[in-house]
Amino acid sequence: MMKKHLRRLLALLTRTPNLRPAAVPAPVVRNRFWTGIALTLLATSLLSAPALAQPSKTEMATHLKAIDQLTTDALAASKKAETAASVAEVKREADIVFASIWGITSGLADGALGAEKVHDWKSRWQSDTDDFELETPEKFGVLPAAVTDPALMGIVGRGRYVRDLIKVEAEAGKAHFQHTFAALNNVIGWQRMDYAPARGGMPRVDLTAQWDAPSEFWLSSADTGWIFDAYSQAVNILKTSYGDDIGAARKHAAGMTQLLEKVRAGVDANGNNTVEPAMMEGGLDTALQHARLAGINLP
């Protein structure tokens, strides 16, 4: 996380200052120049230094356990919706699915102020304040992230947070962490937060991080994450005016259950009778399996 900030500092320091010599005293220009050089050298040396600490397996376990439980809760609610006695009950259970995924109720089931009114990329996309430039609020006149504690988030927020921890070990070449990383990405999406330099460093969602992916990947929902299929189905149920057609509502709930089961179990995409820890195949169960093999203490 510290290196991310240092890279931003280095980028800022190496920009050409927009100063007019006639308007700025020469000593000030010289002082700023040498201060910039000194800070640039400091940032560069820190960037080349080894990391001070490795991600904690205990913290990984905490979030993976929570994701596992939230997925179980979502599946249980979806199955209850399939046999609900009323449309209102189907919608209440769909709202539980929504909250398990997003970390906040929708506000659509009971008219309360929920995520439909308040969530956006600033408050729910990123998992901590390192996922957007510290200068962003001042630069664009927006508020900083409203939620910075992953423990306050649902499957998506916790998943993105723990993925960053796992990624460090995966990039170090540790196979089971690589497998966990791949399977978890199928669940929450392979996209990441990035910056658009041409727009002054504006944060954006990078959906093209996997340039070497096969064409099948771009046509699948593993790209953006299977959990969002279930999320979208929950929103559809919450927004649909069924009237008294409980049959239609239950049918949509059954579809939501199927989508959540895909999140849980994954898919045998290549037809070899095995769900593998690979792009478009492994789901949450596969991610947890390889997390255990990586030495993360999970049930």
N, C-alpha and C positions, 0 to 999 in steps of 0.2 A: 504494500500500500504506500509506503514512504517513497519508493522509487517512482511511483506514478506521479506523485506531487513534484518530485525533483525533475522529472522529464518536462512537466508543464513549466516549472520555473526556468529550466534551461531554454525552452522554446521562447518564453517571454523575454529572457535576457538577450537572446541572440537576434531578436527582431531589430530592424533599423529604426532608431527613435525618430519620431516626427517632430524634430526641433528646427527652428529657423535660427541660424547662427546670429543674425543681427538682433534677435530678440532675447537671446540667452547669453549671459556673461560667459566669457571664455573659461574662467576658473570653474564655473558650475559644470560646463560641458566636460572639462577634463576630469573633474571629480566623479561625475556620473560614469564617464568612460571607464576609469580605473576601478570604480566600485563594481561595475558590470562585469569587467574581466575577472575580478577576484571571486565574485559570486558564481560566475560561469565555471571557473576552475574548481570551486568547491563542489558544485552540483555534479560536475563530471566525475570527480573522484569518488563521491558518494555513490553514484550510479554504478561505478565499476567495483564497488566493495561487495563482499559476499553478504547474503541475507543474514540478519541477526538471529532470526528464529524461524523454525518451520511451523506450518499450520498444525494446530492441536488436533489429534485424533479424538480426543474427548469432545471437543467442540463439534467436530464432524458427526460424531455419534449422536450428540444432542439433537442436531437438526435433522439428520436422517431418520431418527426415531419419530420425531414430530411429523415429518412428511409421511412416513408410513402410517401413523395413526390418523392423520387428516385424510389420507386416501381411504382408509378403512371406514372412517366416519362418512365420507362422501358416498361410498358404495352402499353402505347401510341405509342412508337416507334415500338414495335413488331406488333401491329395491322396495322400500316402504312406499314410495310414490307409485310404484307399479300396481300396488293393491289398495291404494288409498280409497276412502269412501266418498270423497268429494273433490271437486276441482281445487277448492281452497287448500285442502290438505296436500294435494300434489304440488301446488305452488310453494307451500311452506317447506316441504322436503327439498324441492329444487333450490330454495334459498339457502338451505344448509349446504348443499353441494357448492353453490356459488361462494359462500363464506369460507368453506374449506379450501377452495382454490385460491381465493383472492385475499382472504384475511379480514374481510368486512362484509356485513350483509348487504344485499342489493338495494334495499329500500323499496323494492317493487312488490313484495308479498303483502306488506302491511301498511304501506304508505309512509313509513319512517324515512328520515333522511339517511340514505345509505350510499353505497359505492356508485350508484348510477349518477348521483349528484356531485360526489366529491372526489372520486378517484381520477388521477391522471398520471402522466409519466413522472411528474415531480414527486408525487407522494407514494406511488406504489410500484413504479418500474424498478428503480434501483434499490439495492439492498443496504447500502450505506452511503455516506457522504463522499466516498472516494469514486463513486460511479458517475459523478458529474463534476465539471470544473468548479473550483471554489469561487471563481470569478463570475459564474453564470448568473446568479441572482442579481448582482449589480449591473452586469453587462446587458441583460435582457429585461430587467425590471420585473423579475418573477420572484416568488418566494422560494427558499431552499426546501429540500425534501422534508415533508411533514413527518415521515416515519423513517427512522434510521436504525431501529433495533429489529433485527430479523425475527426475533421471538414474537413480535407483534404481527407477523405476516402469515400468510397462508402457504399453500404448497409452492406457488410460484415464487414468492419473495424469499422464502427459506431455501428453495431449490437453487435460486441464483446466487444466494450468499454462500451456501456450502459448495456449490460448483467452483467458485473462485478458490476455495481452500483446496479442493481436490485437484484442481488444474495445476497447482504448483507441483504436486507430487507426480501427476501424470506427465508433465513436461520434463520431469527429471528422469523419465524412462521407466517408471515403475508400472509393470504390466497391469496389475489388478486395479490400480488407480486409473489407468487409461480405460480399462473396461467399465469401471464405475462411471467415469466421466462421459463415455459414449452413451451408455444406457440412460443416464440421467438427462442428457441432452435430448434424447428422443422424447422424454416426458415433458420437459419444460421449454424445449426449443433450442436450436443451435445458435440463435441470434445473440447479439451482445450489444452493449452500449458502446458507442464510438463517438467521434467528433467529426464535424464537417469543416475542415480548415478554410475552405472557400467562403464559408459563412461566419467567419470570425470565431471558430471553435464551438459552434452551436452543437449541443448534444443531439445525437440521432440514434435510431435503432439500426444497427448494421445487420441486414438479413443476408448478406453475401460473404460471410466469414469463411465459408467452406468452398473455395473456388475449385478444389479438386474433386468435389462430390460428383457422383454419377447423375445422369439426367433423371433417373427414377427418384432420386432424393428431392429434386426440385419440384417434382410432381406429387410428392407425398406431404402429409401434414407433420411428419417428423421434423421437417425444416423449422416450422414455427412452434412445434410442440403439441403432442397428443392431448395434453391436459386442456388446451384451449378449444379442442373439439367438444369436450364435455362441458366446458365453461359456456360456450356458445349455445349448446343445447339447453343448459339451465336458463340462460337469458331468454331463449325462444319460448320456453315453457312459461316463464314469469311474465312475458309480454303478450302472450297469446290470449285472446278473448274466447274462451271455450264455451261460454254459456253454461249449459248443463251437460255438455258432451264429455262425460267422465272417461268414456272409452278412448277418445282421441288424446286426452291428457295422459292416460295410462300408457298408451302406445308410445308417446313421446318420451315418457319416463323410462320405458324399456330400452329405447334407443340410447338414452343417456347412460343407462347401466352398461350397455355394451361398450360404449366409448370409455367408461371408467375401467372396465375390465381389461381393455386394451392397454390403458395406462399401467395397470397393475402387472399384467402377464406378458406384455410385449406381443410381437408378431413373428411368425416363421416366414419371413419375406422371401427367402430363396428356396423354400420347399424341401429342406433337408431334414425335416422333423426335429429340428433343434432351434430354440430361441437363443441366439448368440449375443454376446455383449458388443454389438456393432451398430453402426448407423442403420436406422430403420427397423431394427429387430428388438433389441433388449428393452424391457420396460423397467418399472420400479423394482420388481422382484429380482431382476437380473442385476440391477445397480446395487441393491442391498447384499446380494450373494457375493459379489466381488468386493464390496466394501469389507465384508467379514474376512474374506481371504487376504485383504490388504492389512488386516490387523486392527480394524475398527471394531470396537466392542458393541455389537448389536445382538438382540435376541435371536 
